Amino acid sequence: MKIKITGVNDPLILKEIAVINNGFFTEWEFVNHQSKADFEYKLTLKADPNKNSKDLKYDYLKTYLQFLLQKFEKAQPWGLLNNMRPNKLVHSMKKRRIPDNSIINELQNTYLIQQQKMDLLINIANQQLKAIPDLYNLEQEVSVYIGIPFCPSRCAYCTFAAYPYEPNKKWIAPFLKSLLAEINIIGQHLKVKKTKITSIYLGGGTPTILNIAELRSLLSAIYENIATPSEVREITVEAGRPDTLSKEKLQLLKDFSVNRLSINPQSFNETTLSQIGRHHTVADILAKFKLSKDVGIENVNMDLIVGLPGEGKAELARSLDYVKDLQPESLTVHMLAFKRKSEISNERHVYTVVAEEVLKDMAKMTYDFTELEGYTPYYLYRQKNIAGNLENIGYAKLGKECIYNVLMMEEAQNVLGLGVGASSKFLVGESVHNPRDLRTYIENYEVYAKKKLELLELCMKTRAKSFTYNQTVL
């Protein structure tokens, strides 16, 4: 469908109108004023000389959204709030001691969010404050992310810096050498400055693809240079691919006091696992989950992706039945996102996904399931091109929330990312992204470590604050 917008020339407003359109029909295409269109809309407002440019922008966007809602009679629960971290907006107001009812009024009036999503945001923010009571006072601490960019195979939906193990295993030794050196550089700075570490997260890729000796060397370096388990609130290790786990590796993680493990099925349907390139079985998932409990790991997360190719309500119900039997301490529910450069996005003709209305029914199945099974939502984020214009939600049993997920997603403190493709985010609004290419990282990690430490020092010296939210609908 081709659409023509007249009456507004501001490129930023037109860009945000495109985001609104995407929530209705992903196949919409903007055309210029000289081209033919399926329909044309003239966006006009009576100018108010007392309004600033930001308020006028929202008036334009609200006017256009209300036109679409009336014309197509299609609910948009998130209204204009299409940014990745909607809870950050809530916390920016809660930190200023604005009461919840006033926050709800602001969300409704400014962003046209429906009641269900407003309640979800408020409940998640309050749950985060229960899990981390000092959430607004952690600016002088940091969390550390360490990325291991190897996996048994590449999943069809994945765009992370993750290299298939077999053709790239020659890179593991030089990568680890550089990573341990980067850990030493960053860790020594943190020790000299006496900077406290809140949480440590090993992600990727799949960290547990490393062998016993490599994993032991990595954990030893982290504890020697950055922080020991007794000095942090949480240490998480991603073991997203159960085919990388063994009893010996799980015992090693337990011996090193790793207190949170993520074993991610994504689906409990064999056909789906094969189609998306995950070379493990449902039996592998069940066996490795049991092993993790046998060695005494008390906090295990599982991820599910809703809307994977070939999956509908029956397949999701099957996966939820398995989760019900296993009762992992936390469950993260992702809606399939058609990420740029992923195989699923590039070969849409090969992969069949359910219609949007079915997907919304499936999302409701997860809402109802988690409530019934005693899981509470504790973090949320949204992505561009997310199926059904929905959201990803992390759920947990009481007291089992992932500290790192909250701090990172809400940008509550500086996060230092080490390893290939790892991102560092700073409260001054700057980021440093380590190279995604193995060779480039190995040859240049020192340069990126220096950039990170310079920005960290700037944050600490200026005492940069969290939740100074810059309002935007993107």
DOKETOR-749340 format. One record per residue (C-alpha): x, y, z. Coordinates in steps of 0.05 Angstrom, whole numbers, padded with zeros to 5 digits, always signed. Layout:
<sites>
XYZ
...
</sites>
This chain:
<sites>
+00000+00000+00000
+00028+00068-00020
+00013+00128+00025
+00025+00202+00015
+00028+00250+00074
+00020+00324+00061
+00016+00384+00107
+00081+00368+00145
+00152+00372+00119
+00192+00359+00183
+00234+00296+00167
+00234+00275+00241
+00158+00277+00245
+00153+00239+00179
+00201+00187+00206
+00159+00177+00268
+00096+00174+00226
+00129+00116+00189
+00137+00080+00256
+00064+00090+00271
+00045+00063+00202
+00087+00001+00214
+00044-00016+00273
-00016-00020+00227
+00012-00050+00163
+00085-00069+00155
+00080-00068+00079
+00062+00007+00076
+00107+00050+00032
+00114+00125+00034
+00116+00162-00032
+00134+00233-00048
+00086+00287-00068
+00095+00274-00143
+00078+00200-00140
+00011+00165-00141
-00013+00136-00076
-00068+00088-00052
-00090+00142-00006
-00068+00211+00015
-00075+00245+00082
-00066+00319+00096
-00040+00329+00166
-00062+00397+00192
-00065+00430+00259
-00085+00498+00285
-00019+00527+00308
-00014+00545+00381
+00039+00599+00391
+00047+00579+00464
+00069+00508+00448
+00141+00488+00439
+00164+00445+00380
+00163+00381+00420
+00090+00390+00442
+00070+00408+00371
+00104+00345+00345
+00062+00302+00392
+00000+00339+00370
+00015+00321+00298
+00029+00248+00315
-00033+00241+00359
-00076+00271+00304
-00048+00221+00253
-00054+00161+00300
-00126+00179+00316
-00141+00183+00242
-00112+00113+00231
-00150+00084+00290
-00215+00111+00263
-00202+00092+00190
-00177+00021+00202
-00210+00004+00270
-00147-00031+00292
-00125-00025+00364
-00055+00001+00379
-00045-00015+00453
+00023+00020+00455
-00003+00083+00422
+00056+00129+00404
+00104+00097+00453
+00147+00056+00406
+00215+00064+00437
+00255+00003+00461
+00254+00019+00536
+00185+00045+00555
+00196+00032+00629
+00253+00082+00629
+00201+00136+00619
+00162+00110+00679
+00224+00110+00723
+00242+00180+00702
+00176+00203+00732
+00178+00157+00793
+00248+00182+00810
+00218+00252+00814
+00166+00223+00862
+00108+00231+00814
+00052+00185+00838
+00030+00126+00796
-00038+00155+00779
-00006+00218+00751
+00043+00176+00711
-00016+00137+00682
-00050+00203+00662
+00014+00226+00628
+00022+00161+00590
-00051+00163+00568
-00054+00237+00548
+00014+00243+00514
+00023+00174+00483
-00049+00147+00478
-00028+00081+00511
-00084+00034+00528
-00098+00016+00600
-00071-00055+00597
-00002-00031+00575
-00002+00026+00625
-00016-00022+00681
+00038-00069+00656
+00090-00013+00656
+00072+00010+00726
+00071-00060+00754
+00139-00076+00723
+00170-00012+00750
+00144-00026+00820
+00169-00098+00816
+00238-00073+00794
+00240-00027+00855
+00223-00086+00900
+00279-00128+00869
+00329-00070+00870
+00307-00020+00924
+00367+00025+00909
+00354+00025+00834
+00359+00101+00831
+00425+00104+00869
+00471+00059+00830
+00504+00110+00783
+00572+00103+00817
+00572+00027+00809
+00578-00012+00744
+00556-00078+00715
+00599-00119+00668
+00578-00158+00607
+00626-00208+00575
+00610-00233+00505
+00632-00301+00479
+00618-00301+00404
+00613-00375+00388
+00553-00422+00381
+00544-00493+00357
+00506-00464+00297
+00472-00400+00277
+00398-00394+00290
+00354-00368+00234
+00329-00309+00275
+00397-00288+00303
+00436-00224+00287
+00484-00226+00346
+00559-00231+00339
+00558-00307+00341
+00603-00351+00299
+00589-00425+00285
+00639-00465+00326
+00667-00517+00278
+00690-00471+00221
+00715-00419+00272
+00745-00459+00329
+00815-00437+00309
+00796-00368+00334
+00778-00389+00405
+00849-00389+00433
+00869-00320+00404
+00802-00292+00423
+00807-00315+00495
+00878-00287+00500
+00853-00219+00479
+00791-00224+00522
+00831-00241+00584
+00877-00182+00569
+00816-00136+00562
+00789-00163+00628
+00855-00146+00661
+00857-00075+00633
+00785-00060+00654
+00791-00096+00720
+00854-00061+00742
+00823+00006+00729
+00761-00012+00770
+00805-00036+00827
+00848+00026+00827
+00786+00070+00827
+00752+00025+00878
+00691+00021+00834
+00638-00027+00859
+00610-00080+00812
+00536-00094+00817
+00528-00153+00770
+00566-00195+00719
+00534-00227+00658
+00567-00276+00610
+00530-00277+00544
+00543-00284+00471
+00538-00328+00432
+00540-00386+00480
+00593-00381+00536
+00585-00454+00554
+00611-00475+00486
+00680-00465+00517
+00712-00529+00544
+00724-00540+00618
+00795-00512+00618
+00774-00450+00577
+00714-00437+00621
+00754-00445+00684
+00807-00397+00658
+00754-00345+00640
+00718-00348+00707
+00784-00346+00744
+00805-00283+00706
+00739-00249+00720
+00742-00264+00794
+00816-00244+00800
+00811-00179+00760
+00739-00154+00765
+00702-00182+00825
+00690-00245+00865
+00620-00275+00876
+00618-00246+00947
+00629-00176+00919
+00571-00175+00869
+00497-00185+00874
+00492-00234+00816
+00532-00274+00765
+00494-00300+00705
+00519-00348+00652
+00482-00358+00587
+00478-00432+00568
+00426-00419+00515
+00443-00481+00475
+00433-00542+00519
+00477-00583+00472
+00537-00545+00500
+00525-00568+00572
+00552-00627+00610
+00550-00648+00683
+00624-00628+00689
+00611-00558+00662
+00550-00548+00706
+00590-00571+00767
+00645-00522+00748
+00594-00465+00746
+00567-00486+00813
+00638-00490+00842
+00650-00419+00817
+00586-00395+00852
+00549-00376+00788
+00481-00363+00817
+00439-00355+00754
+00439-00398+00691
+00399-00389+00627
+00380-00452+00588
+00340-00429+00528
+00295-00478+00491
+00261-00423+00448
+00211-00478+00432
+00195-00548+00456
+00176-00573+00386
+00227-00616+00349
+00206-00593+00280
+00215-00520+00299
+00283-00531+00331
+00307-00564+00267
+00278-00511+00222
+00310-00452+00258
+00378-00486+00261
+00383-00508+00333
+00416-00576+00332
+00389-00603+00397
+00327-00640+00418
+00273-00630+00469
+00304-00688+00507
+00369-00648+00511
+00333-00590+00542
+00299-00633+00595
+00363-00671+00611
+00406-00609+00619
+00354-00574+00661
+00352-00634+00708
+00428-00636+00711
+00431-00563+00730
+00384-00577+00788
+00422-00639+00808
+00487-00599+00817
+00450-00547+00858
+00440-00487+00812
+00379-00454+00843
+00361-00400+00792
+00350-00424+00721
+00319-00381+00667
+00286-00406+00603
+00271-00367+00539
+00213-00378+00492
+00202-00344+00425
+00129-00335+00405
+00113-00335+00331
+00170-00378+00305
+00160-00406+00235
+00108-00461+00232
+00084-00450+00303
+00013-00432+00323
-00029-00438+00386
-00022-00514+00391
+00054-00512+00387
+00058-00455+00438
+00011-00493+00485
+00058-00553+00481
+00118-00510+00500
+00080-00479+00558
+00061-00548+00583
+00135-00566+00587
+00150-00501+00624
+00094-00516+00672
+00125-00584+00688
+00196-00557+00695
+00179-00493+00734
+00243-00454+00718
+00254-00395+00766
+00246-00345+00709
+00216-00346+00639
+00232-00295+00585
+00180-00291+00530
+00203-00260+00465
+00159-00243+00406
+00193-00261+00340
+00228-00199+00312
+00246-00195+00239
+00315-00167+00250
+00354-00138+00192
+00405-00188+00165
+00374-00249+00199
+00360-00309+00156
+00286-00306+00173
+00282-00234+00149
+00323-00244+00086
+00284-00306+00065
+00213-00290+00087
+00186-00332+00030
+00217-00395+00061
+00189-00385+00132
+00114-00387+00146
+00090-00348+00207
+00020-00339+00235
-00025-00280+00221
-00020-00220+00267
-00087-00233+00302
-00066-00305+00318
+00000-00279+00345
-00037-00232+00392
-00078-00291+00417
-00013-00328+00429
+00015-00269+00467
-00047-00271+00511
-00034-00345+00523
+00033-00327+00554
+00003-00270+00596
-00049-00318+00624
+00001-00375+00634
+00052-00334+00673
-00001-00305+00718
-00030-00373+00733
+00038-00404+00747
+00061-00349+00795
+00109-00312+00749
+00112-00236+00756
+00134-00190+00698
+00198-00154+00718
+00227-00125+00654
+00203-00108+00585
+00231-00083+00520
+00207-00072+00449
+00241-00079+00382
+00233-00052+00312
+00196-00101+00266
+00172-00141+00326
+00116-00188+00306
+00047-00161+00322
+00075-00094+00347
+00080-00129+00415
+00135-00133+00467
+00185-00180+00501
+00174-00193+00575
+00217-00224+00628
+00179-00260+00683
+00206-00288+00748
+00185-00322+00812
+00189-00277+00872
+00262-00259+00888
+00290-00292+00825
+00291-00230+00780
+00355-00220+00740
+00390-00159+00768
+00432-00148+00706
+00371-00149+00659
+00338-00094+00699
+00400-00050+00704
+00419-00058+00631
+00349-00051+00602
+00331+00010+00643
+00400+00041+00635
+00404+00051+00710
+00480+00052+00712
+00541+00047+00668
+00549-00021+00636
+00617-00043+00610
+00616-00093+00552
+00677-00136+00541
+00689-00185+00484
+00669-00189+00411
+00608-00148+00394
+00597-00126+00466
+00566-00057+00477
+00582-00010+00533
+00529+00041+00553
+00544+00104+00593
+00500+00151+00632
+00527+00211+00593
+00489+00184+00533
+00549+00154+00497
+00563+00082+00476
+00623+00041+00455
+00612-00020+00412
+00668-00071+00409
+00682-00098+00339
+00638-00155+00316
+00693-00183+00273
+00740-00231+00309
+00805-00208+00278
+00788-00135+00287
+00772-00146+00360
+00836-00185+00373
+00878-00131+00341
+00843-00071+00371
+00813-00089+00439
+00861-00042+00475
+00837+00017+00435
+00764+00003+00453
+00782-00011+00526
+00814+00058+00530
+00752+00091+00500
+00708+00056+00552
+00750+00077+00611
+00753+00149+00588
+00677+00152+00584
+00670+00116+00651
+00715+00167+00683
+00674+00223+00653
+00611+00193+00682
+00642+00184+00751
+00672+00254+00753
+00608+00289+00730
+00566+00242+00773
+00521+00229+00713
+00450+00210+00732
+00403+00156+00709
+00332+00164+00685
+00341+00233+00655
+00292+00211+00600
+00293+00246+00533
+00222+00238+00508
+00215+00206+00440
+00166+00159+00407
+00221+00120+00372
</sites>
